[in-house]
Structures are given as C-alpha cells and as structure tokens.
Amino acid sequence: MKSLQGARLYGIIDLGYLAVEDVVSATEQLLAGGVDLLQLRAKGVKVETIASLAHQIHSLTWAAGIPLILNDHAELLTMVPAEGVHLGQDDPSIEEARTLVGRPILVGKSTHSPAQAVAAEAEGADYLGFGPLFATPTKPGRPAIGLAEIGKVSAKVRLPVFCIGGIKLENLGQVRAAGARRIVMVSGWLQAKDIAQAVRAAGDIFSSSNPMPEGSLP
C-alpha cells in the first residue's frame, strides 16, 4: 500500500459531481492517471449506498495499492475494509474515530488556518487537508484562504499537507510555486473529458515545477 509520505495527488470520488453509475468508471480512470490517495465523499447519501460503493471502489484501490479514505463516516470502516477516514472540524474527534473503528486506520483532518493545522497534528491526525485555497462550490460560503498561507502551514507542521479548494490545471502552477507539495483536485479531474489524462497533466506540472522547501516561509 502506497505511503502518505510519497503521496502527491489526492483524488476524490464525489457524488456531488458523479452519478452512482459512473463511480466505478471514474475510480478506474483516477487510478490509471496516477492518484496516490483516493477518497469517497457522498454528502447526503444513505449510509447503505455509501457502504456498497465503498466495497466496489475498494476492490479497485486495493489491487492498485492505493489507500481508500471514506469521508466523515468512521462507522463504515467497521463494515468496509477501507484504509482510513477523513474528518471535518465539526466531526467527532480523531480519538473517537479510532476507538470506534477498532483497528489501525489513517485519519485525515480538514483545516482552514495554520492554527487549526497545528491543533490537528497535536490531536493525532495522519495528514491534513488545507483550504479552500480558492472559492469552490464544494465549500459554499467558506471564504478562500489564498496562497500565502501554504508556506506558513508547511513551516508549522510535519504532517503531509494536501492543499484543496478550487484547484484546477489552470492555477496548479501557482499553487505549486507557492509551496504546495501535495494537492487535492475534485471537479478539475472529475469533469475532465479524459480523467486519467487530467491526472497525468497535474503530475507533470508537479514534476516540472520548483517548489519552496518544506519548513520555509514564503
């Protein structure tokens, strides 16, 4: 199974952008493109449906050696052999999630400021989501953080930090130049004509850019 330290590209199977019948195909394309981590996010969907989809997706991610993360629903990890859960600021604590699941799992935490990032690291998160960098319909009403905070977070925490929120191929060079070492893309990949190629294009941008070293302020 791929390690978090080597992960750069984080994909999300988001049912806000995909129909249920397109989930398996989108998963296959994201994996073919080279995502290092994959999350299933299904806001407002019945838990039974999420569990069924997670089983289908996990058979693909497991074969590819890619960790599958479930959004919010830690209880599903008692029924689905996924590798982790991603929690928001208003979700139960990381300790509660680990206790509920009762087996070793990865736990990610959404953060929106350097202070929240530091707190999540102290709480025991394995990785952080940091954003939204830009305005995004995925997080309506939440103001964009901008690019200036990326370096500050990297200087304050030692965990893998995945920047998220409105990131597209068109602005990915800016995000990378601001110091991002890891990113999450949602609509930028899921709405692409060729999902696998869009993921590969993001990987190419990362390979050809020169980021600031971790632990440096901009």
C-alpha positions, 0 to 999 in steps of 0.5 A, a space after each residue: 500500500 502506497 505511503 502518505 509520505 510519497 503521496 502527491 495527488 489526492 483524488 476524490 470520488 464525489 457524488 456531488 459531481 458523479 452519478 452512482 453509475 459512473 463511480 466505478 468508471 471514474 475510480 478506474 480512470 483516477 487510478 490509471 492517471 496516477 492518484 496516490 490517495 483516493 477518497 469517497 465523499 457522498 454528502 447526503 447519501 444513505 449510509 447503505 449506498 455509501 457502504 456498497 460503493 465503498 466495497 466496489 471502489 475498494 476492490 479497485 484501490 486495493 489491487 492498485 495499492 492505493 489507500 481508500 479514505 471514506 469521508 466523515 463516516 468512521 462507522 463504515 470502516 467497521 463494515 468496509 475494509 477501507 484504509 482510513 477516514 477523513 474528518 471535518 472540524 465539526 466531526 467527532 474527534 480523531 480519538 473517537 474515530 479510532 476507538 470506534 473503528 477498532 483497528 489501525 486506520 489513517 485519519 485525515 483532518 480538514 483545516 482552514 488556518 495554520 492554527 487549526 493545522 497545528 491543533 490537528 497534528 497535536 490531536 493525532 491526525 495522519 495528514 491534513 487537508 488545507 483550504 479552500 485555497 480558492 472559492 469552490 462550490 464544494 465549500 459554499 460560503 467558506 471564504 478562500 484562504 489564498 496562497 500565502 498561507 501554504 508556506 506558513 502551514 508547511 513551516 508549522 507542521 510535519 504532517 503531509 499537507 494536501 492543499 484543496 479548494 478550487 484547484 484546477 490545471 489552470 492555477 496548479 502552477 501557482 499553487 505549486 510555486 507557492 509551496 504546495 507539495 501535495 494537492 487535492 483536485 475534485 471537479 478539475 479531474 472529475 469533469 475532465 473529458 479524459 480523467 486519467 489524462 487530467 491526472 497525468 497533466 497535474 503530475 507533470 506540472 508537479 514534476 516540472 515545477 520548483 517548489 519552496 522547501 518544506 519548513 520555509 516561509 514564503 
